[in-house]
């Protein structure tokens, strides 16, 4: 697979309000070299430099697939058995928002929680992929990595309210911030060795690594592609480490208005979202 024409890519509105893709020129994402093309898969570098008026979600996925309970220490803190198979659920498109967006707490929930997650954006359609091929040529299947927060309304995820599924609790408006950038797959040599940290109002609450995944990225793609097509441009959220608010020592700690959550993943980036 040819190397990506960009190392890091943001999606943004320029000073004229036009939505653009570009490679950031500074860590504050204030200016970017513009890339042109019909979609994120066929971009070409231009000589144009644009000011970033508003940073948007780092991608426009064809679907958002999520994996629950995929970190060993997280399963232990939940007092749940280690899953034999990946636990799949979906987030709906309305939940997508940007890395620095303000996220509304829905009036229907008093138990809003965070989940820092490594996300992958698929490069091509994947069906019945073999584990050996995925393990040997993972970057052939993945366009980029980004950071996501699988925000969850726990009072609608558990018990009778849930209807036995997670999607309703995890698909409120703004419950899927992703970004701040896409990082090309060829820039992340060891995606299963990345440090992950989450802070709430500056206090560290999650401190783990992607090495604690029960099902690694290759295993997830192999499982998800069995007898079905993972479309190009699918965003896959791969699970969260231990330290979520619901299972904090001393009792649950829920997010409230004014709380700021930072989700950081080594070499990929940091989300910073205020809840309102």
PyMOL commands that set and color helices and strands:
alter all, ss='L'
color gray80, all
select helices_A, chain A and resi 72-77+93-95+131-136+138-140+154-156+160-162+167-170+185-187+191-193+210-212+217-224+245-247
alter helices_A, ss='H'
color red, helices_A
select strands_A, chain A and resi 8-13+19-24+31-36+44-51+54-55+63-68+87-91+96-97+112-113+116-122+142-150+152-153+176-184+195-200+203-209+234-237+260-265+269-274
alter strands_A, ss='S'
color yellow, strands_A
deselect
rebuild
show_as cartoon
